[in-house]
Amino acid sequence: MVPDIEIRGLSVWFETAQGPVAAVDDLSTTFRAGRISGVIGESGSGKSVMGLSLLRLLPNTAHVTGECRFGKADLYAMPLRELRRLRGASIGLIPQNPGASLDPVMKIGRQIAEGITAHGGLSRREAAERTAGLLRQFGFADPEKIAGQYAFQMSGGMCQRLVSALGLAGRPGWVVADEPTKGLDAVLRSQVCTVLRQIYTEHHTSMILVTHDLYLARRLCDDIRVLYMGQIVEQGGAVDVLDHPRHPYTAGLTGALPGRGMVPIPPPDPERLDHRGCPFYPRCSRAEAHCGRARPGDFDRPGGGKVRCFRYA
């Protein structure tokens, strides 16, 4: 049985020339097995940092504290040798930067086949057959030709689909999909969405979907977590959160969609920048004076889930 992924008190900060910068701030949540859980927010909200931290793939400049329980194991304290056996087999990754993830001097077919044979115990012929099947699923009509080519011969959209196939090669019980539709046009986005749903259904693969594509999140996810400045400010059922947002930040994200009026979130108010309260206070059009003096806790949101806003205290 695939275990849940439980994060407890995760904080991540980076050393920079200007001093330490926090990317994730005391985040706690549980991703339930058997579901597709979305993590949404603007660029810089901490989504990808949180996702990469699960497999300890952050750069050496990252300082990580907290726990990540996967069954009885703590992924943050696990010996690296054990973690390497778990990567790809138990928890796969679909990275958002294909250029940094695909080997430029290794043929595509070999890269995907390695991900299969490393954990699956299959023969080279069986791995080649599964590789061809994955490539077909992700829209490559001539998988044998693609398998014999290199990443530099592919377009950006093709490379994005290739890293998706690579992340699913070992048929892991969990997949962290970090912006799997980034750079794809509407047709290919729909195709990738369909394939991910198919893999989830057929192979019972649990998934953490990190994305800024709210349409994809609504279509694919069972539940949603909304991140702002490394904190979860709202969480609940995907359709309910996106159709009936309670936190002003979530409402701003959905209101900026073309079909919702395309109204941008207000920029920070300079007079509110020096405060100790809610992180969204400087940009919130509904803020009151006490919002700048204290941080809200997690309150029950109407319809289920949690929202971090004093309006629901």
ZAMIVEX-669359 format. One record per residue (C-alpha): residue in one letter; chain; x negated, y, z. Coordinates in Angstrom, 2 decimals, always signed. Example, Ala and Ser with C-alpha at 12.3 -4.5 7.8 and 13.67 -1.06 7.14 Angstrom:
# residues 2
+-----+-------+---------+---------+---------+
! res ! chain !      xx !      yy !      zz !
+-----+-------+---------+---------+---------+
!   A !     A !  -12.30 !   -4.50 !   +7.80 !
!   S !     A !  -13.67 !   -1.06 !   +7.14 !
+-----+-------+---------+---------+---------+
//
This chain:
# residues 313
+-----+-------+---------+---------+---------+
! res ! chain !      xx !      yy !      zz !
+-----+-------+---------+---------+---------+
!   M !     A !   +0.00 !   +0.00 !   +0.00 !
!   V !     A !   -1.36 !   +3.43 !   -0.94 !
!   P !     A !   -1.81 !   +5.63 !   +2.16 !
!   D !     A !   -0.81 !   +9.26 !   +2.56 !
!   I !     A !   -3.41 !  +12.01 !   +2.41 !
!   E !     A !   -3.27 !  +14.08 !   +5.60 !
!   I !     A !   -5.27 !  +17.30 !   +5.88 !
!   R !     A !   -5.81 !  +18.69 !   +9.37 !
!   G !     A !   -7.18 !  +22.18 !  +10.02 !
!   L !     A !   -9.11 !  +22.48 !   +6.76 !
!   S !     A !  -11.20 !  +25.64 !   +6.43 !
!   V !     A !  -13.67 !  +26.27 !   +3.60 !
!   W !     A !  -15.96 !  +29.26 !   +3.31 !
!   F !     A !  -18.84 !  +30.15 !   +1.02 !
!   E !     A !  -22.09 !  +32.00 !   +1.61 !
!   T !     A !  -22.43 !  +34.94 !   -0.79 !
!   A !     A !  -24.74 !  +37.93 !   -1.13 !
!   Q !     A !  -21.98 !  +40.04 !   +0.42 !
!   G !     A !  -21.53 !  +37.64 !   +3.34 !
!   P !     A !  -19.24 !  +34.67 !   +4.04 !
!   V !     A !  -16.03 !  +34.42 !   +2.00 !
!   A !     A !  -13.15 !  +32.21 !   +3.14 !
!   A !     A !  -11.37 !  +30.17 !   +0.44 !
!   V !     A !   -9.16 !  +27.96 !   +2.64 !
!   D !     A !   -7.97 !  +29.08 !   +6.07 !
!   D !     A !   -6.97 !  +26.47 !   +8.68 !
!   L !     A !   -4.75 !  +24.51 !   +6.28 !
!   S !     A !   -2.81 !  +21.47 !   +7.47 !
!   T !     A !   -0.43 !  +19.39 !   +5.37 !
!   T !     A !   +0.42 !  +15.81 !   +4.45 !
!   F !     A !   +0.72 !  +14.62 !   +0.87 !
!   R !     A !   +3.11 !  +11.67 !   +0.89 !
!   A !     A !   +2.29 !   +8.61 !   -1.22 !
!   G !     A !   +4.72 !   +7.78 !   -3.99 !
!   R !     A !   +5.33 !  +11.43 !   -4.89 !
!   I !     A !   +4.01 !  +14.14 !   -7.18 !
!   S !     A !   +3.13 !  +17.11 !   -4.99 !
!   G !     A !   +2.47 !  +20.50 !   -6.55 !
!   V !     A !   +0.09 !  +23.18 !   -5.25 !
!   I !     A !   +0.70 !  +26.57 !   -6.86 !
!   G !     A !   -0.61 !  +30.10 !   -6.48 !
!   E !     A !   -2.62 !  +32.78 !   -8.22 !
!   S !     A !   -6.24 !  +32.31 !   -9.25 !
!   G !     A !   -8.38 !  +32.59 !   -6.13 !
!   S !     A !   -5.66 !  +31.35 !   -3.77 !
!   G !     A !   -7.71 !  +28.28 !   -2.79 !
!   K !     A !   -5.84 !  +25.62 !   -4.80 !
!   S !     A !   -8.79 !  +24.04 !   -6.57 !
!   V !     A !  -11.08 !  +24.37 !   -3.54 !
!   M !     A !   -8.58 !  +22.41 !   -1.48 !
!   G !     A !   -8.26 !  +19.74 !   -4.20 !
!   L !     A !  -12.00 !  +19.31 !   -4.75 !
!   S !     A !  -12.63 !  +19.15 !   -1.01 !
!   L !     A !  -10.74 !  +15.84 !   -0.83 !
!   L !     A !  -13.52 !  +14.13 !   -2.79 !
!   R !     A !  -16.29 !  +16.36 !   -1.41 !
!   L !     A !  -17.09 !  +17.77 !   -4.82 !
!   L !     A !  -17.59 !  +21.36 !   -3.70 !
!   P !     A !  -21.01 !  +23.00 !   -4.23 !
!   N !     A !  -23.63 !  +23.01 !   -1.48 !
!   T !     A !  -22.79 !  +26.63 !   -0.66 !
!   A !     A !  -19.42 !  +25.49 !   +0.70 !
!   H !     A !  -18.97 !  +25.02 !   +4.45 !
!   V !     A !  -16.10 !  +22.65 !   +5.26 !
!   T !     A !  -14.48 !  +22.02 !   +8.64 !
!   G !     A !  -11.43 !  +19.95 !   +9.52 !
!   E !     A !  -10.27 !  +16.40 !   +8.78 !
!   C !     A !   -8.79 !  +14.59 !   +5.81 !
!   R !     A !   -7.21 !  +11.29 !   +6.80 !
!   F !     A !   -6.84 !   +8.64 !   +4.10 !
!   G !     A !   -5.51 !   +5.60 !   +5.87 !
!   K !     A !   -7.85 !   +5.08 !   +8.82 !
!   A !     A !  -10.75 !   +6.93 !   +7.19 !
!   D !     A !  -11.74 !  +10.59 !   +7.39 !
!   L !     A !  -12.86 !  +11.54 !   +3.90 !
!   Y !     A !  -14.90 !  +14.48 !   +5.24 !
!   A !     A !  -16.89 !  +12.23 !   +7.60 !
!   M !     A !  -17.14 !   +9.12 !   +5.40 !
!   P !     A !  -20.65 !   +8.05 !   +4.34 !
!   L !     A !  -21.34 !   +9.16 !   +0.77 !
!   R !     A !  -21.92 !   +5.57 !   -0.40 !
!   E !     A !  -18.39 !   +4.59 !   +0.68 !
!   L !     A !  -16.92 !   +7.75 !   -0.80 !
!   R !     A !  -18.48 !   +6.98 !   -4.19 !
!   R !     A !  -16.72 !   +3.62 !   -4.22 !
!   L !     A !  -13.45 !   +5.35 !   -3.45 !
!   R !     A !  -13.79 !   +8.06 !   -6.15 !
!   G !     A !  -12.06 !   +7.02 !   -9.33 !
!   A !     A !  -10.73 !   +3.77 !   -7.85 !
!   S !     A !   -8.56 !   +5.06 !   -4.99 !
!   I !     A !   -8.49 !   +8.80 !   -5.76 !
!   G !     A !   -9.08 !   +9.98 !   -9.31 !
!   L !     A !   -9.75 !  +13.52 !  -10.49 !
!   I !     A !   -8.63 !  +15.38 !  -13.58 !
!   P !     A !  -10.95 !  +18.43 !  -13.49 !
!   Q !     A !  -10.03 !  +21.79 !  -14.97 !
!   N !     A !  -13.38 !  +22.43 !  -16.68 !
!   P !     A !  -13.92 !  +19.83 !  -19.42 !
!   G !     A !  -17.14 !  +21.50 !  -20.56 !
!   A !     A !  -18.76 !  +20.75 !  -17.21 !
!   S !     A !  -17.17 !  +17.31 !  -16.83 !
!   L !     A !  -17.82 !  +15.54 !  -20.15 !
!   D !     A !  -21.34 !  +14.27 !  -20.89 !
!   P !     A !  -22.48 !  +15.98 !  -24.11 !
!   V !     A !  -24.90 !  +13.17 !  -25.07 !
!   M !     A !  -22.63 !  +10.19 !  -24.39 !
!   K !     A !  -19.88 !   +9.07 !  -26.74 !
!   I !     A !  -16.32 !   +9.58 !  -25.54 !
!   G !     A !  -15.43 !   +5.89 !  -25.60 !
!   R !     A !  -18.40 !   +4.96 !  -23.43 !
!   Q !     A !  -17.60 !   +7.64 !  -20.86 !
!   I !     A !  -14.03 !   +6.43 !  -20.41 !
!   A !     A !  -15.06 !   +2.75 !  -20.49 !
!   E !     A !  -17.58 !   +3.36 !  -17.68 !
!   G !     A !  -14.77 !   +4.69 !  -15.51 !
!   I !     A !  -12.86 !   +1.48 !  -16.19 !
!   T !     A !  -15.65 !   -1.09 !  -15.73 !
!   A !     A !  -17.09 !   +0.62 !  -12.63 !
!   H !     A !  -13.98 !   -0.25 !  -10.61 !
!   G !     A !  -11.86 !   -2.64 !  -12.66 !
!   G !     A !  -14.18 !   -5.61 !  -13.13 !
!   L !     A !  -13.16 !   -5.87 !  -16.78 !
!   S !     A !  -15.25 !   -6.99 !  -19.72 !
!   R !     A !  -16.53 !   -4.49 !  -22.28 !
!   R !     A !  -13.92 !   -5.65 !  -24.78 !
!   E !     A !  -11.08 !   -5.26 !  -22.28 !
!   A !     A !  -12.41 !   -1.82 !  -21.31 !
!   A !     A !  -12.52 !   -0.79 !  -24.97 !
!   E !     A !   -8.90 !   -1.88 !  -25.42 !
!   R !     A !   -7.77 !   +0.08 !  -22.36 !
!   T !     A !   -9.77 !   +3.11 !  -23.53 !
!   A !     A !   -7.98 !   +3.00 !  -26.89 !
!   G !     A !   -4.64 !   +2.75 !  -25.12 !
!   L !     A !   -5.39 !   +5.78 !  -22.94 !
!   L !     A !   -6.47 !   +7.83 !  -25.93 !
!   R !     A !   -3.24 !   +6.96 !  -27.75 !
!   Q !     A !   -1.21 !   +7.96 !  -24.70 !
!   F !     A !   -2.84 !  +11.38 !  -24.70 !
!   G !     A !   -2.03 !  +12.00 !  -28.34 !
!   F !     A !   -5.07 !  +10.76 !  -30.28 !
!   A !     A !   -3.73 !   +8.99 !  -33.36 !
!   D !     A !   -7.11 !   +7.44 !  -34.24 !
!   P !     A !   -8.61 !   +6.32 !  -30.88 !
!   E !     A !  -11.43 !   +4.29 !  -32.46 !
!   K !     A !  -12.70 !   +7.37 !  -34.29 !
!   I !     A !  -12.46 !   +9.58 !  -31.18 !
!   A !     A !  -14.23 !   +6.95 !  -29.06 !
!   G !     A !  -17.22 !   +7.09 !  -31.39 !
!   Q !     A !  -17.59 !  +10.88 !  -31.21 !
!   Y !     A !  -19.10 !  +13.34 !  -28.72 !
!   A !     A !  -17.46 !  +16.04 !  -26.62 !
!   F !     A !  -19.04 !  +18.86 !  -28.67 !
!   Q !     A !  -17.14 !  +17.59 !  -31.72 !
!   M !     A !  -13.81 !  +18.12 !  -29.93 !
!   S !     A !  -11.74 !  +21.29 !  -29.57 !
!   G !     A !  -11.04 !  +22.74 !  -26.13 !
!   G !     A !   -7.54 !  +21.26 !  -26.07 !
!   M !     A !   -8.84 !  +17.84 !  -27.07 !
!   C !     A !  -11.47 !  +17.94 !  -24.31 !
!   Q !     A !   -8.78 !  +18.82 !  -21.77 !
!   R !     A !   -6.80 !  +15.74 !  -22.77 !
!   L !     A !   -9.98 !  +13.62 !  -22.68 !
!   V !     A !  -10.76 !  +14.52 !  -19.05 !
!   S !     A !   -7.16 !  +13.61 !  -18.21 !
!   A !     A !   -7.73 !  +10.17 !  -19.73 !
!   L !     A !  -11.06 !   +9.92 !  -17.90 !
!   G !     A !   -9.48 !  +10.72 !  -14.53 !
!   L !     A !   -6.91 !   +7.98 !  -14.99 !
!   A !     A !   -9.30 !   +5.37 !  -16.40 !
!   G !     A !   -9.70 !   +3.44 !  -13.14 !
!   R !     A !   -5.94 !   +3.41 !  -12.46 !
!   P !     A !   -6.35 !   +5.02 !   -9.03 !
!   G !     A !   -3.55 !   +5.05 !   -6.48 !
!   W !     A !   -3.95 !   +8.84 !   -6.14 !
!   V !     A !   -4.87 !  +11.47 !   -8.72 !
!   V !     A !   -5.85 !  +15.09 !   -8.08 !
!   A !     A !   -4.90 !  +16.86 !  -11.32 !
!   D !     A !   -6.56 !  +20.29 !  -11.36 !
!   E !     A !   -4.88 !  +22.40 !  -14.06 !
!   P !     A !   -4.36 !  +19.45 !  -16.47 !
!   T !     A !   -2.61 !  +21.67 !  -19.07 !
!   K !     A !   -5.05 !  +24.57 !  -18.98 !
!   G !     A !   -5.76 !  +25.89 !  -22.48 !
!   L !     A !   -3.14 !  +23.72 !  -24.19 !
!   D !     A !   -0.35 !  +24.97 !  -26.42 !
!   A !     A !   +3.31 !  +24.32 !  -25.62 !
!   V !     A !   +3.50 !  +21.07 !  -27.60 !
!   L !     A !   +0.41 !  +19.54 !  -25.98 !
!   R !     A !   +1.44 !  +20.76 !  -22.52 !
!   S !     A !   +4.72 !  +18.90 !  -22.93 !
!   Q !     A !   +2.87 !  +15.80 !  -24.14 !
!   V !     A !   +0.46 !  +15.77 !  -21.19 !
!   C !     A !   +3.38 !  +16.29 !  -18.80 !
!   T !     A !   +5.20 !  +13.31 !  -20.33 !
!   V !     A !   +2.10 !  +11.10 !  -20.05 !
!   L !     A !   +1.49 !  +12.03 !  -16.40 !
!   R !     A !   +5.12 !  +11.27 !  -15.57 !
!   Q !     A !   +4.84 !   +7.95 !  -17.44 !
!   I !     A !   +1.68 !   +6.96 !  -15.56 !
!   Y !     A !   +3.28 !   +7.95 !  -12.25 !
!   T !     A !   +6.34 !   +5.82 !  -13.06 !
!   E !     A !   +4.64 !   +2.77 !  -14.58 !
!   H !     A !   +1.58 !   +2.52 !  -12.31 !
!   H !     A !   +3.09 !   +4.05 !   -9.14 !
!   T !     A !   +0.30 !   +6.62 !   -9.09 !
!   S !     A !   +0.70 !   +9.32 !   -6.43 !
!   M !     A !   -0.41 !  +12.74 !   -7.57 !
!   I !     A !   -1.51 !  +16.17 !   -6.33 !
!   L !     A !   -0.89 !  +18.65 !   -9.14 !
!   V !     A !   -2.87 !  +21.89 !   -8.80 !
!   T !     A !   -1.49 !  +24.40 !  -11.28 !
!   H !     A !   -0.49 !  +27.97 !  -12.01 !
!   D !     A !   +2.01 !  +26.68 !  -14.60 !
!   L !     A !   +5.31 !  +26.98 !  -12.74 !
!   Y !     A !   +7.28 !  +25.40 !  -15.56 !
!   L !     A !   +5.05 !  +22.31 !  -15.38 !
!   A !     A !   +5.39 !  +22.20 !  -11.58 !
!   R !     A !   +9.18 !  +22.39 !  -11.75 !
!   R !     A !   +9.38 !  +19.69 !  -14.39 !
!   L !     A !   +6.90 !  +17.24 !  -12.85 !
!   C !     A !   +6.76 !  +17.73 !   -9.08 !
!   D !     A !   +8.87 !  +16.37 !   -6.24 !
!   D !     A !   +7.66 !  +18.96 !   -3.74 !
!   I !     A !   +5.69 !  +22.21 !   -3.80 !
!   R !     A !   +3.16 !  +23.99 !   -1.60 !
!   V !     A !   +2.57 !  +27.68 !   -2.30 !
!   L !     A !   -0.93 !  +28.92 !   -1.41 !
!   Y !     A !   -1.92 !  +32.52 !   -0.75 !
!   M !     A !   -5.40 !  +33.41 !   +0.51 !
!   G !     A !   -6.04 !  +29.80 !   +1.49 !
!   Q !     A !   -2.83 !  +29.40 !   +3.52 !
!   I !     A !   +0.39 !  +27.56 !   +2.74 !
!   V !     A !   +3.05 !  +30.27 !   +2.87 !
!   E !     A !   +5.97 !  +28.15 !   +1.63 !
!   Q !     A !   +6.68 !  +24.47 !   +1.03 !
!   G !     A !   +9.69 !  +22.35 !   +0.19 !
!   G !     A !  +11.41 !  +20.54 !   -2.67 !
!   A !     A !  +10.04 !  +21.71 !   -6.01 !
!   V !     A !  +13.31 !  +22.76 !   -7.62 !
!   D !     A !  +14.57 !  +24.47 !   -4.47 !
!   V !     A !  +11.34 !  +26.41 !   -3.86 !
!   L !     A !  +11.05 !  +27.61 !   -7.46 !
!   D !     A !  +14.75 !  +28.35 !   -8.01 !
!   H !     A !  +15.43 !  +29.78 !   -4.55 !
!   P !     A !  +12.11 !  +31.17 !   -3.24 !
!   R !     A !  +12.18 !  +32.45 !   +0.33 !
!   H !     A !   +8.71 !  +33.91 !   +0.80 !
!   P !     A !   +8.18 !  +37.29 !   -0.94 !
!   Y !     A !   +5.01 !  +35.94 !   -2.56 !
!   T !     A !   +6.82 !  +32.94 !   -4.06 !
!   A !     A !   +9.56 !  +35.27 !   -5.26 !
!   G !     A !   +6.87 !  +37.42 !   -6.87 !
!   L !     A !   +5.36 !  +34.44 !   -8.68 !
!   T !     A !   +8.71 !  +33.30 !  -10.08 !
!   G !     A !   +9.77 !  +36.88 !  -10.90 !
!   A !     A !   +6.65 !  +37.31 !  -13.04 !
!   L !     A !   +7.75 !  +34.52 !  -15.40 !
!   P !     A !   +8.89 !  +35.60 !  -18.89 !
!   G !     A !  +12.31 !  +34.03 !  -18.34 !
!   R !     A !  +12.76 !  +35.79 !  -14.98 !
!   G !     A !  +12.07 !  +39.37 !  -16.07 !
!   M !     A !   +8.25 !  +39.28 !  -16.11 !
!   V !     A !   +7.97 !  +41.66 !  -13.14 !
!   P !     A !   +4.42 !  +41.60 !  -11.68 !
!   I !     A !   +3.71 !  +41.37 !   -7.96 !
!   P !     A !   +2.99 !  +44.86 !   -6.58 !
!   P !     A !   -0.70 !  +45.69 !   -6.04 !
!   P !     A !   -2.00 !  +46.10 !   -2.45 !
!   D !     A !   -1.04 !  +49.29 !   -0.61 !
!   P !     A !   -4.36 !  +50.99 !   +0.41 !
!   E !     A !   -2.78 !  +52.14 !   +3.68 !
!   R !     A !   -2.04 !  +48.55 !   +4.66 !
!   L !     A !   -5.42 !  +46.97 !   +3.92 !
!   D !     A !   -6.74 !  +47.24 !   +7.50 !
!   H !     A !   -4.42 !  +44.92 !   +9.41 !
!   R !     A !   -4.38 !  +41.71 !  +11.45 !
!   G !     A !   -1.08 !  +40.33 !  +10.34 !
!   C !     A !   +0.42 !  +38.39 !   +7.47 !
!   P !     A !   -2.10 !  +38.00 !   +4.65 !
!   F !     A !   +0.52 !  +39.10 !   +2.10 !
!   Y !     A !   +1.39 !  +42.25 !   +4.09 !
!   P !     A !   -0.62 !  +44.70 !   +1.88 !
!   R !     A !   +1.35 !  +43.61 !   -1.23 !
!   C !     A !   +4.75 !  +42.86 !   +0.27 !
!   S !     A !   +7.64 !  +45.13 !   -0.74 !
!   R !     A !   +9.73 !  +43.75 !   +2.15 !
!   A !     A !   +7.11 !  +44.17 !   +4.89 !
!   E !     A !   +7.94 !  +45.74 !   +8.23 !
!   A !     A !   +5.57 !  +47.29 !  +10.76 !
!   H !     A !   +5.19 !  +44.15 !  +12.90 !
!   C !     A !   +4.11 !  +42.15 !   +9.81 !
!   G !     A !   +0.79 !  +44.00 !   +9.90 !
!   R !     A !   +0.19 !  +43.32 !  +13.59 !
!   A !     A !   +0.70 !  +39.55 !  +13.91 !
!   R !     A !   +0.51 !  +36.47 !  +11.73 !
!   P !     A !   +3.78 !  +34.57 !  +11.26 !
!   G !     A !   +4.06 !  +30.90 !  +12.07 !
!   D !     A !   +5.84 !  +28.24 !  +10.05 !
!   F !     A !   +9.61 !  +28.63 !  +10.22 !
!   D !     A !  +12.29 !  +26.34 !   +8.82 !
!   R !     A !  +13.42 !  +27.54 !   +5.42 !
!   P !     A !  +17.06 !  +27.28 !   +4.37 !
!   G !     A !  +17.39 !  +24.19 !   +2.21 !
!   G !     A !  +14.53 !  +22.36 !   +3.94 !
!   G !     A !  +10.79 !  +22.80 !   +4.16 !
!   K !     A !   +8.81 !  +25.58 !   +5.79 !
!   V !     A !   +8.16 !  +29.26 !   +5.12 !
!   R !     A !   +5.55 !  +31.49 !   +6.77 !
!   C !     A !   +7.49 !  +34.77 !   +7.02 !
!   F !     A !   +8.94 !  +36.71 !   +9.97 !
!   R !     A !  +12.22 !  +37.16 !   +8.08 !
!   Y !     A !  +13.02 !  +33.54 !   +9.02 !
!   A !     A !  +11.90 !  +33.67 !  +12.65 !
+-----+-------+---------+---------+---------+
//
